[in-house]
Every structure is written in structure tokens, then in C-alpha cells.
Amino acid sequence: STSARKGLLKKEVEFNLLIVRSNRDAEKKVAFATNVSIEAKHAQEFCDNYSKRWGIETSYRVKEEFRIKTVSKDFRIRLFFFLFSVCLYNLWVLVNMIVSLVARISFGKPLITAKLFGTLIYAFQIDYG
């Protein structure tokens, strides 16, 4: 169990520091900080299961890149922008899945970044005017 200071509040925070073998390289160790009480014999299993959450956490962060910023107070506009950003995000995930299937590459990390996807969408826009 370890403690750390949190921000300007200088509030003590208790957590457990787990150091386990890396799944990618058996020669290396990785560390996890958690507030969950874990017995030493279950530390490796806990960290293996928790590491599967990285994709989920990353998806929340990446969704912010698709979010359209607005100062409008009109609920309809805000809802449209939100739903449009969800559609763009889902299209990005689908494109990455198709590319990885066609290229026969395991789908671990997105091959097309969100920024590149946005650039491609912008580059291929059609002017109907």
C-alpha cells in the first residue's frame, strides 16, 4: 500500500502498487496502481484482465477527437452534432476493421488514426455546389 498527494488539495490517497511480469516481454515488469485490495497470488491475473481495458479507455479518449464543438444552446443542433460525431466515430472503427481484415493484420491498434481519418474525409469531400 502506498500513498500519494493529490493536486493542490494535498489530500492523501491510499492505493496498492502491483508489479507483475509484462505480457509482451517476459523480461520486463509493469506496474499497476489500484484502490482494489488484491492478494499477491492474484496480482498477475488482475493486471492481465485490467490491461484489456486499455482499448475501452482509448476509445473514450478518441471519441473526443470526433466531438464537434459548439456554443449553441439549441438542443436540436447539439443533438445533431453529437449523433453525427457518433456516426463518424463508428465509421472510423468500421474502416479500421475492414482495412485490418483485407490486409490480414491483427486488429490491436488502429491502422488509421483518428486524425488521418479526418484528413481523408476532408480531402475526399465532394463539392455539390
C-alpha positions in Angstrom: 0.0 0.0 0.0 1.3 3.4 -1.0 0.1 7.0 -0.5 0.4 10.0 -2.8 -0.6 13.6 -2.7 -3.5 14.7 -5.0 -3.4 18.1 -6.7 -3.5 21.3 -4.8 -5.8 19.9 -2.1 -2.8 17.9 -0.7 -5.2 15.1 0.2 -3.6 11.7 1.0 -4.7 8.9 -1.3 -4.2 5.2 -0.5 -3.5 2.7 -3.3 -1.9 -0.6 -3.9 1.0 -0.8 -6.3 1.2 -4.1 -8.2 4.4 -5.0 -10.1 4.0 -8.0 -12.4 5.5 -9.6 -15.5 4.8 -8.0 -18.8 2.5 -9.9 -21.2 4.5 -8.6 -24.2 8.1 -9.2 -22.9 8.7 -11.7 -20.1 12.0 -10.0 -19.3 10.1 -6.7 -18.3 7.9 -5.8 -15.4 4.9 -3.5 -15.5 3.2 -1.6 -12.6 -0.4 -1.0 -11.9 -1.8 1.3 -9.3 -5.2 0.4 -7.9 -7.5 1.1 -4.9 -8.7 -2.6 -5.1 -7.3 -4.9 -2.4 -5.5 -7.8 -4.3 -3.7 -10.8 -2.9 -0.2 -11.2 -4.3 -1.2 -14.6 -5.8 -3.9 -12.9 -7.9 -1.9 -9.8 -8.9 -0.9 -11.2 -12.4 -4.4 -12.3 -13.3 -5.8 -8.9 -12.1 -3.4 -7.0 -14.2 -3.9 -9.2 -17.3 -7.6 -8.6 -17.0 -7.3 -4.9 -16.4 -4.9 -4.4 -19.3 -7.8 -5.5 -21.6 -9.5 -2.2 -20.7 -6.9 -0.1 -22.5 -8.9 -0.4 -25.7 -12.0 0.9 -23.9 -10.2 3.8 -22.3 -8.6 4.7 -25.6 -12.0 4.7 -27.3 -13.3 7.2 -24.8 -10.3 9.5 -25.4 -10.5 9.1 -29.2 -14.3 9.9 -29.2 -13.4 13.4 -28.0 -11.5 13.9 -31.3 -14.7 13.3 -33.2 -16.8 15.6 -31.0 -18.0 18.7 -32.8 -17.6 21.8 -30.6 -20.5 24.3 -30.5 -21.7 27.1 -28.2 -25.3 26.7 -29.5 -27.9 26.4 -26.8 -30.4 24.9 -29.4 -30.9 21.3 -28.3 -31.6 20.1 -31.9 -28.2 21.4 -33.1 -26.4 20.0 -30.1 -28.1 16.6 -30.6 -27.4 16.6 -34.3 -23.7 17.3 -33.7 -23.5 14.6 -31.1 -25.2 12.0 -33.3 -23.1 13.0 -36.3 -19.9 12.6 -34.2 -21.0 9.1 -33.1 -21.6 8.2 -36.7 -18.1 9.4 -37.7 -16.5 7.5 -34.8 -18.4 4.3 -35.8 -17.4 4.8 -39.4 -13.7 5.2 -38.4 -13.9 1.9 -36.3 -15.5 0.1 -39.3 -12.9 1.4 -41.8 -10.1 0.2 -39.4 -11.7 -3.2 -39.1 -12.1 -3.6 -42.9 -8.6 -2.5 -43.6 -7.2 -4.9 -41.0 -9.3 -7.8 -42.4 -8.3 -7.0 -46.0 -4.6 -6.7 -45.0 -4.9 -9.7 -42.7 -3.3 -7.8 -39.9 -4.4 -8.4 -36.3 -6.6 -5.6 -35.1 -4.8 -4.4 -32.0 -4.0 -0.8 -32.6 -6.0 1.2 -35.2 -4.1 1.3 -38.5 -5.7 4.6 -39.5 -5.5 7.2 -36.7 -8.5 9.4 -36.0 -6.5 12.4 -37.3 -5.7 10.7 -40.5 -9.3 9.6 -40.9 -10.5 13.2 -40.5 -7.9 14.4 -43.0 -9.0 11.7 -45.6 -12.7 12.6 -45.1 -11.9 16.3 -45.6 -9.7 15.5 -48.7 -12.4 13.4 -50.4 -15.3 15.8 -49.8 -17.5 16.4 -52.8 -18.5 19.9 -53.7 -22.1 19.7 -54.8 -22.4 23.5 -55.2 
